[in-house]
């Protein structure tokens, strides 16, 4: 049965969100057993693409070993290029910045780094150590306090509820992902196919006006 799954943002039952499934087409009533799997429309559409896995942010208190095994389970869906993937470390857990413990986060980062090596991006550590400088931001008193507690600086947190990062942090993350993929050689096959001898970043540095004009044209 195909349909659309939506969440009622204002309705909760026993501290759990209420979801509703709306069929795309009318049909015979179907009983669904508790625990039945819902398959999303894109479940298989991108399983052979380079996987970028980011888990743990909404776990109550993440178990590092389980986080590693869950990540590996997602990566095992790849049928080709199985050695090409990235894993991004969580910056928080339990969906709340206030509950984050640096000890828990350190144990997660240690387990993930041991499991995935260079293919693991420790986003929390990056935002704490180099993020403000790379974003040309001056650390506030609150930022310094967050860093001292082993947490992401407040300058990178969204003003919205939950544990979302803001646009500045996501832009830095995008650059991190690109640079790590480039360093791991994930683009070499494409460069060879297109007969490119330089990376996109090198081309941008040499011909910034050309690309600026191209972007403005659209």
C-alpha positions as CSV (number, residue, x, y, z in Angstrom):
1,X,0.0,0.0,0.0
2,X,1.5,3.3,-1.1
3,X,0.9,6.5,0.8
4,X,2.2,9.5,2.7
5,X,3.3,9.4,6.3
6,X,2.9,12.6,8.3
7,X,3.5,13.6,11.9
8,X,1.1,15.8,13.8
9,X,3.4,18.3,15.4
10,X,0.9,19.3,18.1
11,X,-0.4,15.9,19.1
12,X,1.4,13.6,21.4
13,X,0.4,10.4,23.3
14,X,2.5,9.3,26.3
15,X,5.2,11.7,25.1
16,X,5.3,10.1,21.7
17,X,4.4,11.8,18.4
18,X,1.2,10.8,16.6
19,X,1.7,9.7,12.9
20,X,-0.8,9.4,10.2
21,X,-0.6,7.3,7.0
22,X,-2.7,8.6,4.1
23,X,-3.2,6.2,1.1
24,X,-2.5,7.5,-2.3
25,X,-5.4,5.5,-3.7
26,X,-8.5,4.2,-2.1
27,X,-8.6,0.4,-1.6
28,X,-9.5,-2.5,0.6
29,X,-8.7,-2.0,4.3
30,X,-5.4,-3.6,5.3
31,X,-4.5,-4.5,8.9
32,X,-0.9,-3.7,9.8
33,X,0.8,-5.6,12.6
34,X,2.7,-3.8,15.3
35,X,6.4,-3.5,14.3
36,X,5.7,-3.8,10.6
37,X,8.3,-2.0,8.5
38,X,7.5,1.1,6.5
39,X,9.7,1.3,3.3
40,X,10.3,4.9,2.1
41,X,10.2,5.7,-1.6
42,X,14.0,6.3,-1.7
43,X,15.0,3.3,0.3
44,X,16.7,1.6,-2.7
45,X,17.1,4.6,-5.0
46,X,20.5,5.7,-3.8
47,X,21.9,2.6,-2.1
48,X,24.8,2.3,-4.6
49,X,25.8,6.0,-4.1
50,X,28.5,7.0,-1.8
51,X,27.0,6.7,1.7
52,X,27.3,9.5,4.2
53,X,25.9,8.3,7.5
54,X,25.1,10.6,10.5
55,X,23.4,8.9,13.4
56,X,23.1,9.3,17.2
57,X,21.8,12.8,17.7
58,X,18.4,11.7,19.0
59,X,19.5,8.6,20.9
60,X,18.6,8.9,24.6
61,X,22.2,8.0,25.7
62,X,24.0,6.4,22.7
63,X,25.8,3.2,23.2
64,X,29.0,3.6,21.2
65,X,29.1,-0.1,20.2
66,X,25.5,0.0,19.0
67,X,26.1,3.2,17.1
68,X,29.0,1.6,15.3
69,X,26.9,-1.5,14.5
70,X,23.9,0.5,13.3
71,X,26.2,2.6,11.1
72,X,27.8,-0.6,9.6
73,X,24.3,-2.0,8.9
74,X,23.5,1.0,6.8
75,X,26.8,0.8,5.0
76,X,26.2,-2.8,4.2
77,X,23.4,-1.8,1.9
78,X,25.9,-0.6,-0.7
79,X,26.4,-3.1,-3.5
80,X,29.2,-1.3,-5.4
81,X,32.0,1.0,-4.2
82,X,31.5,-0.5,-0.8
83,X,34.8,1.1,0.4
84,X,33.6,4.6,-0.4
85,X,31.6,6.2,2.4
86,X,31.9,8.8,5.2
87,X,30.6,8.7,8.8
88,X,29.8,11.9,10.6
89,X,29.9,12.0,14.4
90,X,27.0,13.4,16.4
91,X,27.4,16.8,18.1
92,X,24.8,16.0,20.7
93,X,22.3,13.3,21.8
94,X,18.9,13.0,23.3
95,X,17.8,15.8,21.0
96,X,18.9,18.4,23.6
97,X,22.0,20.4,24.0
98,X,21.5,20.7,27.7
99,X,21.9,17.0,28.4
100,X,25.2,16.5,26.5
101,X,28.1,15.1,28.5
102,X,31.6,15.5,27.0
103,X,32.5,12.1,28.6
104,X,29.7,10.4,26.6
105,X,30.7,12.2,23.4
106,X,34.3,11.4,23.8
107,X,33.5,7.6,24.1
108,X,31.4,7.8,21.0
109,X,34.1,9.6,19.0
110,X,36.7,7.1,20.2
111,X,34.6,4.1,19.1
112,X,33.7,5.6,15.8
113,X,37.3,6.6,15.0
114,X,38.5,3.2,15.8
115,X,35.9,1.6,13.6
116,X,36.0,3.9,10.6
117,X,39.4,5.7,10.7
118,X,39.9,8.4,8.1
119,X,36.4,7.9,6.9
120,X,35.1,9.3,10.2
121,X,34.5,13.0,10.6
122,X,34.6,14.2,14.2
123,X,32.3,17.2,13.6
124,X,32.0,18.1,17.3
125,X,35.7,18.4,17.7
126,X,36.2,20.3,14.5
127,X,33.6,22.9,15.5
128,X,35.2,23.2,18.9
129,X,38.8,23.5,17.7
130,X,38.8,25.1,14.3
131,X,35.2,25.9,13.4
132,X,35.1,29.5,14.7
133,X,38.4,30.4,13.0
134,X,37.3,28.9,9.7
135,X,34.0,30.7,9.9
136,X,35.8,34.0,10.7
137,X,33.8,34.2,14.0
138,X,35.1,35.6,17.3
139,X,34.3,33.3,20.2
140,X,31.8,34.7,22.7
141,X,31.9,34.0,26.4
142,X,29.2,31.4,25.9
143,X,31.2,29.8,23.1
144,X,34.3,29.6,25.4
145,X,32.2,28.0,28.2
146,X,30.7,25.5,25.8
147,X,34.1,24.5,24.4
148,X,35.5,24.2,28.0
149,X,32.6,21.7,28.7
150,X,33.4,19.7,25.5
151,X,30.4,20.9,23.6
152,X,29.7,22.7,20.3
153,X,30.0,26.5,20.5
154,X,26.7,28.3,20.8
155,X,27.6,30.3,17.7
156,X,27.0,27.1,15.6
157,X,23.7,26.2,17.1
158,X,20.3,27.0,15.5
159,X,17.9,29.3,17.4
160,X,15.2,26.8,16.7
161,X,14.3,24.2,19.2
162,X,16.1,20.8,19.3
163,X,19.7,20.3,18.4
164,X,20.0,21.6,14.9
165,X,23.1,23.4,13.8
166,X,22.8,26.7,12.0
167,X,23.6,27.6,8.4
168,X,27.2,28.6,9.2
169,X,27.9,25.2,10.7
170,X,26.2,23.3,7.9
171,X,28.3,25.2,5.3
172,X,31.5,24.2,7.2
173,X,30.3,20.6,7.2
174,X,29.7,20.6,3.5
175,X,33.3,21.8,2.9
176,X,34.5,19.1,5.4
177,X,32.7,16.4,3.5
178,X,34.0,17.6,0.1
179,X,37.6,17.9,1.3
180,X,37.5,14.5,2.9
181,X,36.1,12.8,-0.1
182,X,38.6,14.6,-2.3
183,X,41.5,13.5,0.0
184,X,40.3,9.9,0.0
185,X,40.3,9.9,-3.8
186,X,36.5,9.5,-4.3
187,X,36.6,11.9,-7.2
188,X,39.5,10.4,-9.1
189,X,37.3,8.2,-11.3
190,X,35.2,11.2,-12.3
191,X,38.3,13.3,-13.0
192,X,39.8,10.6,-15.2
193,X,36.5,10.2,-17.1
194,X,36.2,13.9,-17.7
195,X,39.9,14.3,-18.3
196,X,40.3,16.8,-15.4
197,X,43.7,17.2,-14.0
198,X,42.8,19.6,-11.3
199,X,40.3,19.6,-8.5
200,X,37.3,21.9,-8.6
201,X,38.8,23.9,-5.7
202,X,42.0,24.5,-7.7
203,X,40.0,25.6,-10.7
204,X,37.9,28.0,-8.6
205,X,41.1,29.6,-7.2
206,X,42.5,30.2,-10.7
207,X,39.3,31.3,-12.4
208,X,37.0,32.8,-9.8
209,X,35.5,35.4,-12.1
210,X,34.6,32.8,-14.7
211,X,32.6,30.8,-12.2
212,X,31.1,33.8,-10.6
213,X,29.8,35.0,-13.9
214,X,28.5,31.5,-14.7
215,X,26.6,31.4,-11.4
216,X,25.2,34.9,-11.9
217,X,23.9,33.8,-15.2
218,X,21.5,31.4,-13.5
